[in-house]
């Protein structure tokens, strides 16, 4: 037995070839390109079962019976996989491996300095989506109304538009599918802010820049609002809206092959019922009423291509009188008729070799007919001596065309190059009818041609750079400009990053100052932005510091008996800090955000005697917005509080030799508390084929007296407050969608 035992062992060893081959030990260290160890990396011999995993110190070790030249594969999520040749000869092989980060949209830092973004395809801070906009109590269902709850935007209530970081409303421009939009707001009415023309629900993406925006966009000194329209709908649907102010209806049809869709809608709004209940400062002979219609089609031109058209038509009118500040006992009258139509056609297509083409074209036609005059207490038209100029008519018709093309090339992850051109054409014709019936026709034409290029460069997931250059030529000014733009973002920790941005931005003088009596240049603003952002677990924190320097602002002066633009000698600056906090996590079914802005700005432009704080700029601005969904009551409760410290006011007069102040001061602080209820009766019902929401909204629920500023008589001896048309406004309505149940969208997106 003792003799058989070693013979048996030798027999089995002879049957095992592996036993005759020595094992090779493979070991080493896995690290990244910054010399940090990587734990959890997988290391294996290709096409074998031999391998191991790196430990917390990045070290690994395993044994293999493989021989000769082999491929060693090292991989881990977030880094590029590495394959290396290794020679296995039965001895210890030490092999250290350096991995480079795989740059992906899910893990890469975001270039976000100066930008708030909400989109269905980006993972940047989802600040305000369409549901957010219509359920923000102080927003009144208007895009820009809701954006005023974000830092950087001023609480200006006497006129329409977004006033951002010390800039005028004209310094903010709006783009739809890449095309610059003219007449985004309804036509201005004295001391009454007008709403935007477009419904939030036609857009899937919203980018609100408070500075430092892309070189693909231009002609905006302070801010760009970039809107992207929706693609194909989920399914065919119809919608119906009813309120005490009017109604709406629409239909969207999705083709059976899910490759095209088309639709149209119409709405009518008349504020007469509301004004009959809620007393207005103005006495309306024609209450504001609006006919709005739109149409669209969307066609998938390929697996990656999309052709989209959106057309909009509006007709509205109003007429009112208000007590005249120039002659007590008399009335000032104002009447407006406006028609506007807008057409936008865009096409996007992916091309071979990671190229992408984007084309856009838009056309706007706007017609305004304005009548101004005076009446006596019996509403009879009069002409008072010395005040004849208050009786006039003004007809203005304008055509605006925008064309834009962009080519994009992507390579190595998120790295990209974009370049293209843009063409803007604007032609206005006007007729001013004086009090004596004399007509004064006028016309104006301008073209702005642009070329631009920018690149996104990702060194790692933690470090990214965007650099751009934009060149423009104005036919009217006869000048060129060149605007470099730059931003850098660095990831600090999970969900947090720091960013810096720098850029030069040019804009033509406003149309109201053209043609000018003097030689004008492009207005110019130079932006410097520093940002910290943390987005993690449904909580968002942003802090920004900024400095903005203005040059070549328009200065006005007396030319004969009228005031006109005379030079581009104006200048100014704006600096401040902003904070934004949004929390959807801490309290179940509760969403809130808080914003605060500090602004220190002065400028010398228009008829300002020297650099002063403009009357649209407040030093402190803040908002608190809260939304709570109570499922048992099937109701969404929405609350908003808006605050603004007192803005300055001035009465600037020409004394024969120059401009001087005859009165100045500061209006009281602005406070506004708004409340809204959204009742969703379909929630909880299985297989609902429709979606309904009933809305009650009340603005300024505490009836606080709000003052926006002061207006002065022509003589300058009398002033009166500019206040809202009514202290409080109440809205009640219902919206029903057939074929699409948006219940989950309301719950998920708003909460």
C-alpha positions in Angstrom: 0.0 0.0 0.0 2.8 2.4 0.8 4.3 1.7 -2.7 0.9 2.2 -4.5 0.2 5.7 -3.0 3.0 7.7 -4.7 2.3 5.8 -8.0 -1.3 6.8 -7.8 -0.4 10.5 -7.2 2.0 10.4 -10.2 -0.7 8.9 -12.4 -3.2 11.7 -11.7 -0.6 14.4 -12.1 0.2 12.9 -15.5 -3.5 13.3 -16.5 -3.5 17.0 -15.5 -1.6 19.3 -17.9 -2.2 22.3 -15.8 -0.3 20.7 -13.0 2.8 20.6 -15.3 2.5 24.4 -16.0 3.5 27.1 -13.5 1.0 29.8 -12.5 1.7 33.5 -13.3 0.9 36.2 -10.7 -0.3 39.5 -12.2 -0.5 42.4 -9.8 -0.3 46.2 -9.8 -2.0 49.5 -9.1 -5.0 51.1 -10.9 -5.0 54.9 -10.8 -6.4 57.9 -12.7 -4.6 60.5 -14.6 -4.4 62.7 -11.5 -2.6 59.9 -9.7 -5.6 59.0 -7.5 -6.2 55.3 -6.8 -9.3 53.7 -8.3 -11.2 51.1 -6.3 -13.6 48.5 -7.8 -11.9 48.3 -11.3 -12.2 45.0 -13.1 -8.9 43.4 -14.3 -9.1 40.3 -16.5 -7.3 38.3 -19.1 -9.4 38.6 -22.3 -11.4 35.5 -23.3 -10.6 33.8 -20.0 -12.1 33.4 -16.5 -8.9 34.7 -14.8 -8.9 38.2 -13.2 -9.5 40.3 -10.2 -10.8 43.6 -8.7 -8.8 46.6 -7.3 -9.2 47.2 -3.6 -9.8 50.5 -1.8 -6.1 51.4 -2.4 -6.4 50.7 -6.1 -4.2 47.5 -5.8 -5.0 44.2 -7.5 -3.5 40.7 -7.7 -4.6 37.4 -9.3 -3.1 34.2 -10.7 -3.5 32.6 -14.1 -2.4 29.5 -15.9 -2.5 31.3 -19.3 0.8 31.5 -21.2 2.4 33.7 -23.8 1.1 37.0 -25.2 -2.3 37.9 -23.8 -4.6 40.9 -23.6 -5.2 42.4 -20.2 -8.5 44.3 -20.0 -9.1 47.0 -17.3 -12.6 48.5 -17.0 -14.8 50.5 -14.6 -17.9 52.6 -15.1 -17.0 56.2 -15.7 -13.6 55.5 -17.3 -12.4 54.5 -20.7 -11.7 50.7 -21.0 -8.0 49.9 -21.4 -6.6 46.8 -23.2 -2.8 46.1 -22.8 -0.5 43.4 -24.1 1.0 41.3 -21.3 3.5 38.4 -21.6 2.9 35.5 -19.2 5.9 33.2 -18.5 5.2 31.8 -15.1 6.8 34.6 -13.1 5.3 37.6 -11.3 4.2 40.4 -13.6 3.7 43.8 -12.1 1.6 46.2 -14.2 0.3 49.6 -13.1 -2.5 51.0 -15.2 -3.7 54.6 -15.6 -7.3 55.1 -16.6 -8.8 58.2 -18.1 -12.3 59.3 -17.4 -15.1 58.5 -19.9 -16.7 61.9 -20.6 -20.5 61.3 -20.6 -23.5 63.6 -20.3 -24.5 61.8 -17.1 -21.3 62.4 -15.3 -19.7 65.5 -16.9 -19.6 68.9 -15.4 -22.2 71.4 -16.7 -21.3 74.7 -18.3 -23.9 76.8 -16.5 -22.5 80.1 -15.3 -25.3 82.7 -15.8 -27.8 80.2 -17.0 -31.0 78.6 -15.7 -32.2 75.7 -17.8 -35.2 73.4 -17.7 -35.4 70.7 -20.4 -36.6 67.2 -21.1 -33.2 66.2 -22.4 -30.7 68.0 -20.2 -29.7 67.1 -16.7 -28.9 70.8 -15.8 -31.0 72.4 -13.0 -34.6 71.9 -13.9 -35.7 75.3 -12.7 -39.1 76.0 -14.4 -40.8 73.6 -16.8 -44.3 74.5 -18.3 -46.2 73.0 -15.3 -44.0 75.2 -13.0 -44.8 78.3 -15.0 -48.6 77.9 -15.0 -48.7 76.9 -11.4 -46.5 79.7 -10.0 -49.1 81.9 -8.3 -47.5 85.2 -9.1 -46.8 84.3 -12.7 -50.3 84.6 -14.0 -49.6 81.8 -16.5 -47.1 83.9 -18.3 -43.5 82.7 -19.0 -41.8 85.9 -18.0 -44.1 86.4 -15.1 -42.8 83.1 -13.6 -39.2 83.9 -14.5 -39.4 87.0 -12.3 -39.3 84.7 -9.3 -35.7 83.8 -10.3 -32.6 85.8 -9.2 -31.5 88.5 -11.5 -34.9 89.5 -12.7 -36.5 92.8 -11.4 -40.0 93.2 -10.2 -41.0 95.9 -12.7 -44.8 96.1 -13.0 -45.5 99.2 -15.1 -44.2 97.8 -18.3 -43.7 94.5 -20.0 -40.4 92.6 -20.4 -37.6 91.1 -18.4 -35.3 93.6 -16.7 -32.1 91.6 -15.8 -29.1 92.7 -13.8 -29.5 96.4 -14.3 -30.4 96.1 -18.0 -33.5 97.5 -19.7 -36.2 95.2 -21.0 -35.0 95.7 -24.5 -31.6 94.2 -23.5 -33.3 90.8 -23.1 -34.1 89.0 -26.3 -36.2 85.8 -26.8 -35.4 83.0 -29.2 -37.7 80.2 -30.4 -36.0 77.1 -31.9 -32.9 79.3 -32.4 -34.7 82.2 -34.2 -34.8 85.7 -32.7 -38.5 86.7 -32.1 -39.7 90.2 -32.7 -42.8 91.4 -30.8 -42.7 88.6 -28.2 -45.0 90.7 -26.0 -48.3 92.4 -26.8 -47.9 96.0 -27.8 -47.1 98.4 -25.0 -49.8 100.4 -23.3 -49.0 103.4 -21.1 -48.2 102.3 -17.5 -49.7 98.8 -18.0 -47.5 95.8 -18.3 -48.4 93.4 -21.2 -48.1 89.7 -21.3 -46.1 87.4 -23.6 -47.9 86.1 -26.7 -47.0 82.5 -26.4 -48.4 79.6 -24.2 -45.8 77.9 -22.0 -47.2 74.5 -23.2 -45.8 74.8 -26.7 -42.3 74.6 -25.3 -40.4 71.6 -24.0 -37.2 73.4 -23.0 -36.5 76.8 -21.4 -33.1 78.4 -21.0 -33.0 81.7 -19.1 -29.6 83.3 -19.1 -28.8 86.2 -16.8 -25.5 86.7 -18.5 -22.8 84.8 -20.4 -24.9 83.1 -23.0 -23.7 81.2 -26.1 -22.1 82.8 -29.2 -24.9 81.2 -31.3 -27.1 84.1 -30.0 -26.7 87.8 -30.3 -28.2 91.3 -30.1 -28.9 91.1 -26.4 -26.8 93.1 -23.9 -28.1 91.5 -20.7 -30.1 88.3 -21.1 -31.4 85.7 -23.6 -34.6 83.7 -23.1 -34.1 80.6 -25.3 -37.2 78.4 -25.9 -37.4 75.1 -27.7 -40.8 73.9 -29.0 -42.1 70.4 -28.4 -41.6 67.6 -30.9 -44.2 64.9 -31.7 -47.0 64.6 -29.1 -47.5 61.3 -27.3 -50.9 60.7 -28.9 -53.8 62.6 -30.6 -55.7 64.8 -28.2 -58.2 67.6 -27.9 -58.4 70.4 -25.3 -61.0 72.8 -24.0 -60.5 75.8 -21.7 -63.3 77.8 -20.1 -63.1 80.8 -17.8 -65.1 83.8 -16.9 -62.9 85.7 -19.3 -63.2 83.6 -22.4 -62.5 80.1 -23.7 -60.1 78.1 -25.9 -60.2 74.9 -27.9 -57.6 72.9 -29.8 -56.8 69.6 -31.4 -53.5 67.7 -32.1 -53.4 64.7 -34.4 -50.6 62.1 -34.3 -50.3 60.0 -37.4 -50.7 56.2 -37.0 -47.0 55.7 -38.0 -45.9 58.1 -35.2 -43.8 60.0 -37.8 -45.8 63.2 -38.1 -48.4 65.4 -36.4 -50.4 68.5 -36.9 -52.8 70.6 -35.0 -54.4 74.0 -34.4 -56.0 76.0 -31.6 -58.1 79.1 -31.0 -58.7 81.2 -27.9 -60.8 84.3 -27.1 -60.3 86.5 -24.1 -62.4 89.5 -23.0 -61.6 91.2 -19.7 -64.9 93.1 -19.6 -66.5 90.7 -17.0 -63.5 91.0 -14.7 -63.4 94.8 -15.0 -67.1 95.0 -14.2 -66.4 93.4 -10.9 -62.9 94.5 -10.1 -62.6 98.3 -10.3 -59.9 99.6 -12.6 -58.1 102.8 -12.5 -58.7 103.2 -16.3 -62.3 103.7 -17.6 -62.5 101.3 -20.5 -64.8 102.0 -23.4 -63.4 98.9 -25.1 -62.1 96.3 -22.6 -59.0 94.4 -23.7 -60.0 91.5 -25.9 -57.9 89.1 -27.8 -58.4 86.6 -30.6 -55.5 84.2 -30.7 -55.0 81.2 -33.1 -52.1 79.0 -33.9 -51.2 76.0 -36.1 -48.4 73.5 -36.2 -47.0 70.5 -38.0 -44.1 68.2 -37.2 -42.5 65.7 -39.5 -39.8 63.1 -38.8 -37.7 63.4 -41.9 -35.5 60.4 -40.8 -34.6 58.5 -37.7 -32.8 61.5 -36.4 -34.3 64.4 -38.4 -37.2 66.6 -37.4 -39.0 69.4 -39.4 -41.2 71.7 -37.3 -43.5 74.6 -38.1 -45.4 76.8 -35.7 -47.6 79.7 -36.9 -49.4 82.2 -34.6 -52.0 84.9 -35.3 -53.4 87.5 -32.9 -55.8 90.4 -33.1 -56.6 92.5 -30.1 -57.9 96.0 -29.2 -58.6 98.2 -26.2 -59.6 101.8 -25.5 -59.8 103.7 -22.2 -59.7 107.1 -20.6 -57.9 108.2 -17.4 -57.9 111.5 -15.5 -55.5 113.9 -17.2 -52.5 115.0 -15.2 -52.0 118.0 -17.5 -55.4 119.6 -17.1 -57.6 118.8 -14.1 -61.2 117.9 -15.0 -60.2 116.5 -18.4 -59.4 113.0 -19.6 -56.5 111.5 -21.5 -57.7 108.9 -24.0 -55.8 106.0 -25.5 -56.9 103.4 -28.0 -55.0 100.5 -29.6 -55.7 98.0 -32.3 -53.0 95.4 -33.0 -52.6 92.4 -35.4 -49.6 90.1 -35.3 -48.6 87.0 -37.0 -45.5 84.9 -36.5 -44.2 81.9 -38.5 -41.3 79.7 -37.5 -39.9 76.8 -39.5 -37.0 74.7 -38.2 -35.2 71.6 -39.3 -32.6 69.4 -37.4 -30.8 66.4 -38.9 -27.9 64.2 -37.9 -25.4 63.8 -40.7 -22.8 61.1 -41.2 -19.5 61.2 -39.2 -21.1 62.8 -36.2 -22.2 66.0 -38.0 -25.5 67.7 -37.2 -27.3 70.4 -39.2 -29.8 72.9 -37.7 -31.7 75.4 -39.9 -34.3 78.0 -38.8 -36.4 80.6 -40.4 -39.0 83.0 -38.9 -41.1 85.8 -40.1 -43.1 88.4 -38.1 -45.6 91.0 -39.2 -46.9 93.4 -36.7 -49.4 96.2 -37.2 -50.3 98.8 -34.6 -52.9 101.5 -34.8 -52.7 104.0 -31.9 -55.0 106.9 -31.2 -54.3 109.4 -28.4 -56.2 112.5 -27.4 -58.1 114.4 -24.7 -61.7 114.5 -23.7 -63.8 116.6 -21.4 -65.8 115.2 -18.5 -68.6 114.3 -20.9 -66.3 112.2 -23.0 -66.3 114.6 -25.9 -63.0 115.1 -27.9 -61.3 118.4 -27.3 -58.0 120.2 -28.1 -56.7 122.4 -25.3 -54.3 125.3 -26.1 -50.8 124.3 -25.3 -51.7 120.6 -25.2 -52.5 120.1 -28.8 -49.6 117.6 -29.2 -51.5 115.1 -27.0 -54.0 114.6 -29.9 -52.3 112.4 -32.5 -52.6 109.1 -34.4 -49.8 106.7 -35.1 -49.8 103.7 -37.5 -46.8 101.4 -37.5 -46.3 98.3 -39.6 -43.3 96.2 -39.4 -41.9 93.1 -41.1 -39.1 91.1 -39.5 -37.2 88.1 -41.0 -34.6 85.9 -39.3 -32.7 83.1 -40.9 -30.1 80.9 -39.2 -27.9 77.9 -40.0 -25.7 75.9 -37.6 -23.4 73.0 -38.3 -22.2 70.9 -35.4 -19.4 68.3 -35.2 -19.0 66.0 -32.2 -15.9 64.0 -31.4 -14.5 62.1 -28.4 -17.5 62.1 -26.0 -19.0 65.5 -25.4 -16.4 67.6 -27.3 -18.1 69.6 -30.0 -17.6 72.4 -32.6 -20.5 74.5 -33.8 -20.4 77.3 -36.4 -22.8 79.0 -38.7 -24.4 82.3 -39.7 -27.5 84.4 -39.1 -29.3 87.1 -41.0 -31.8 89.6 -39.6 -33.9 91.9 -41.7 -36.2 94.5 -40.3 -38.4 97.0 -42.3 -40.9 99.4 -40.7 -43.3 101.9 -42.2 -45.1 104.5 -40.1 -47.5 107.4 -40.4 -47.7 110.0 -37.6 -50.9 112.1 -37.8 -50.6 115.4 -35.9 -53.5 117.2 -34.2 -54.0 119.3 -37.2 -54.5 116.3 -39.5 -51.0 116.6 -41.1 -49.5 113.2 -41.9 -45.8 112.6 -41.4 -44.7 109.3 -43.1 -41.5 107.5 -42.1 -39.7 104.3 -42.8 -36.7 102.4 -41.5 -34.7 99.4 -42.8 -31.9 97.5 -41.1 -30.1 94.2 -41.7 -27.7 92.6 -39.3 -25.5 89.8 -40.6 -23.6 87.5 -38.2 -21.0 84.7 -38.3 -20.3 82.6 -35.2 -18.3 79.7 -33.9 -17.9 78.0 -30.5 -16.4 74.8 -29.1 -17.1 72.6 -26.1 -13.9 71.0 -24.8 -14.0 68.4 -22.0 -10.6 67.6 -20.5 -12.2 65.2 -18.0 -15.6 64.8 -16.5 -14.6 67.3 -13.9 -13.2 70.1 -16.2 -14.9 71.6 -19.2 -14.4 74.7 -21.3 -16.6 76.6 -23.8 -15.1 79.2 -26.0 -16.9 81.2 -28.7 -16.6 84.1 -31.1 -19.3 86.1 -32.8 -19.0 88.7 -35.5 -21.8 91.0 -36.7 -22.3 93.7 -39.3 -25.0 96.4 -39.1 -26.0 98.0 -42.4 -27.6 101.0 -40.7 -24.7 101.7 -38.4 -22.2 100.8 -41.1 -20.1 99.1 -38.4 -18.7 95.6 -37.5 -18.2 94.1 -34.1 -16.3 91.0 -32.8 -17.4 89.4 -29.5 -15.4 86.7 -27.7 -17.1 84.6 -25.1 -15.6 82.1 -22.6 -16.7 79.9 -19.8 -15.0 77.3 -17.6 -16.6 74.7 -15.2 -14.9 72.5 -12.6 -16.5 69.8 -10.6 -15.7 70.1 -6.9 -17.5 67.1 -5.4 -20.6 64.9 -6.2 -23.3 67.2 -7.5 -21.3 70.5 -6.9 -19.2 72.6 -9.2 -17.7 76.0 -9.7 -17.9 78.0 -12.9 -16.5 81.3 -14.4 -17.7 83.1 -17.5 -16.6 86.1 -19.5 -18.1 87.6 -22.6 -18.6 90.7 -24.7 -22.1 91.3 -26.0 -23.3 93.9 -28.6 -26.7 95.2 -29.5 -28.1 97.8 -31.9 -29.7 100.9 -30.4 -33.4 100.4 -29.8 -35.7 101.0 -32.7 -37.4 103.9 -30.9 -34.2 106.0 -31.2 -33.7 105.3 -34.9 -33.1 107.0 -37.3 -30.9 109.2 -35.1 -29.5 112.7 -35.6 -26.0 111.7 -34.5 -23.6 108.9 -35.4 -24.4 105.8 -33.3 -22.4 102.6 -32.5 -23.3 99.2 -31.2 -24.1 99.2 -27.5 -21.7 97.0 -25.6 -21.7 95.1 -22.4 -18.8 93.1 -20.9 -19.8 90.3 -18.4 -17.8 88.7 -15.7 -19.5 85.9 -13.7 -18.4 83.6 -10.9 -20.8 80.8 -9.9 -21.1 77.9 -7.4 -23.8 75.3 -7.9 -24.8 72.1 -6.1 -27.6 69.9 -7.5 -28.2 66.7 -5.5 -31.2 64.6 -4.4 -33.9 67.0 -5.7 -32.2 70.0 -4.0 -30.6 72.8 -5.9 -28.3 75.6 -4.6 -26.8 78.3 -6.8 -24.8 81.4 -5.9 -23.4 83.9 -8.4 -21.4 87.0 -8.3 -21.2 89.2 -11.3 -19.9 92.4 -12.8 -21.1 94.0 -16.0 -19.6 97.0 -17.7 -21.6 99.1 -20.3 -20.1 101.2 -23.1 -21.6 103.1 -26.1 -25.0 103.5 -24.6 -27.4 105.8 -26.4 -27.5 109.5 -25.2 -30.4 111.7 -26.2 -30.5 115.5 -26.5 -32.7 118.3 -27.8 -32.7 118.7 -31.6 -35.0 121.6 -32.3 -38.2 121.0 -30.3 -37.8 117.2 -30.0 -35.6 114.8 -28.1 -33.6 112.4 -30.2 -30.6 110.1 -30.0 -27.4 112.2 -30.6 -24.5 110.0 -29.6 -23.2 106.7 -28.2 -21.3 108.3 -25.3 -23.3 106.6 -22.6 -21.7 104.2 -20.1 -22.5 102.4 -16.8 -21.9 99.3 -14.8 -23.8 96.7 -12.7 -22.5 94.4 -10.0 -24.1 92.1 -7.4 -24.6 88.7 -5.9 -27.5 86.3 -6.3 -28.7 83.2 -4.5 -31.2 80.5 -5.4 -32.4 77.5 -3.4 -34.9 74.9 -4.4 -36.0 71.9 -2.3 -38.3 69.0 -3.4 -36.9 66.5 -1.0 -37.3 67.6 2.6 -41.1 67.5 2.8 -43.2 64.9 1.0 -45.3 66.4 -1.9 -43.9 69.8 -1.1 -41.8 72.0 -3.4 -40.4 75.4 -2.7 -37.7 77.8 -3.9 -36.2 81.0 -2.5 -34.3 83.5 -4.6 -32.5 86.7 -3.6 -30.6 89.3 -5.6 -28.4 92.2 -4.6 -27.8 94.8 -7.4 -25.6 97.9 -7.4 -25.9 99.6 -10.8 -25.5 103.1 -12.2 -25.5 104.3 -15.8 -25.3 107.5 -17.8 -27.6 107.1 -20.8 -30.6 108.8 -22.5 -31.1 112.2 -20.9 -29.4 111.4 -17.6 -27.3 114.4 -16.4 -24.7 111.9 -15.1 -24.4 108.3 -13.9 -27.3 107.4 -11.6 -29.3 104.3 -10.7 -32.0 103.8 -13.3 -35.6 103.9 -12.2 -36.1 100.2 -13.1 -33.4 98.9 -10.8 -33.9 97.9 -7.2 -31.0 97.1 -4.8 -32.7 94.1 -3.2 -35.1 91.7 -4.8 -36.4 88.4 -3.4 -39.1 85.7 -4.0 -40.5 82.8 -2.2 -42.5 80.2 -4.1 -44.2 77.2 -2.4 -46.3 74.4 -3.8 -48.0 71.6 -1.8 -50.1 68.8 -3.3 -52.7 67.3 -1.1 -53.7 64.0 -2.6 -56.8 63.5 -0.5 -58.2 66.8 -1.6 -56.9 66.3 -5.2 -55.6 69.9 -5.0 -52.4 71.7 -5.5 -51.9 74.7 -3.3 -49.5 77.4 -4.7 -48.1 80.4 -2.9 -45.8 83.2 -4.0 -44.3 86.2 -2.2 -42.4 88.8 -4.2 -40.3 91.6 -2.7 -38.4 94.5 -4.1 -36.8 97.4 -2.2 -37.8 100.9 -3.3 -36.7 101.9 -6.8 -35.5 105.5 -7.5 -37.6 108.0 -9.5 -36.6 111.2 -11.2 -38.0 114.1 -13.1 -35.4 115.2 -15.6 -35.9 118.4 -17.5 -34.1 120.4 -20.2 -33.5 123.9 -18.9 -32.2 125.4 -22.1 -28.5 124.5 -21.6 -28.7 120.9 -20.4 -30.6 118.3 -18.4 -31.2 118.7 -14.7 -33.3 117.1 -11.9 -36.4 119.0 -10.8 -37.6 116.2 -8.6 -36.2 112.8 -7.3 -36.8 110.3 -4.6 -37.5 106.6 -3.9 -40.8 104.7 -4.1 -41.9 102.5 -1.2 -40.8 98.8 -1.1 -42.8 96.4 -3.3 -44.7 93.5 -1.7 -46.9 91.0 -3.4 -48.5 87.9 -2.0 -50.4 85.6 -4.5 -52.2 82.4 -4.0 -53.6 79.8 -6.4 -55.5 76.5 -6.2 -55.4 73.8 -8.9 -58.1 71.1 -8.4 -57.5 67.8 -10.4 -60.7 65.7 -10.1 -59.4 62.8 -12.3 -56.5 61.9 -10.0 -56.9 58.4 -8.7 -59.2 57.2 -11.5 -58.0 54.2 -13.5 -57.5 54.5 -17.3 -58.6 58.1 -17.4 -59.1 59.3 -21.0 -59.0 62.9 -20.1 -57.3 65.4 -17.9 -58.9 68.3 -16.2 -57.7 71.1 -13.9 -59.8 73.8 -12.3 -57.9 77.0 -11.4 -58.5 79.7 -8.9 -55.8 82.4 -8.7 -55.7 85.6 -6.6 -52.9 88.1 -6.9 -52.0 90.6 -4.1 -54.4 88.8 -1.7 -53.6 91.3 1.2 -54.6 94.2 -1.0 -51.3 96.0 -0.4 -50.9 99.4 -2.1 -48.2 99.0 -4.7 -46.5 102.0 -6.3 -44.3 101.5 -9.4 -43.1 105.1 -9.8 -44.3 108.6 -10.7 -45.4 110.3 -13.9 -45.1 114.0 -14.4 -47.2 116.6 -16.3 -45.8 118.2 -19.4 -45.1 121.3 -17.4 -43.3 119.3 -14.8 -45.2 121.0 -11.9 -47.6 118.1 -11.1 -46.8 114.4 -10.5 -49.0 111.4 -9.7 -48.2 107.8 -8.7 -48.0 104.9 -11.2 -50.0 102.1 -9.7 -51.5 98.8 -10.9 -54.8 99.0 -12.7 -56.3 97.3 -9.7 -54.9 96.3 -6.4 -56.2 92.7 -6.6 -57.0 90.4 -9.5 -58.9 87.1 -9.4 -58.9 84.4 -12.1 -61.2 81.4 -12.3 -61.0 78.9 -15.1 -61.1 75.2 -16.2 -58.9 73.3 -18.7 -59.8 69.9 -20.0 -57.7 67.7 -22.3 -59.3 64.8 -24.1 -57.2 61.8 -25.1 -54.2 62.6 -22.9 -54.1 62.2 -19.1 -51.6 64.6 -17.7 -52.2 63.8 -14.1 -48.8 62.2 -13.5 -47.1 65.0 -15.4 -48.6 67.6 -13.0 -47.7 65.6 -9.9 -44.2 64.6 -11.0 -43.1 67.8 -12.7 -44.5 70.3 -10.2 -43.7 68.3 -7.1 
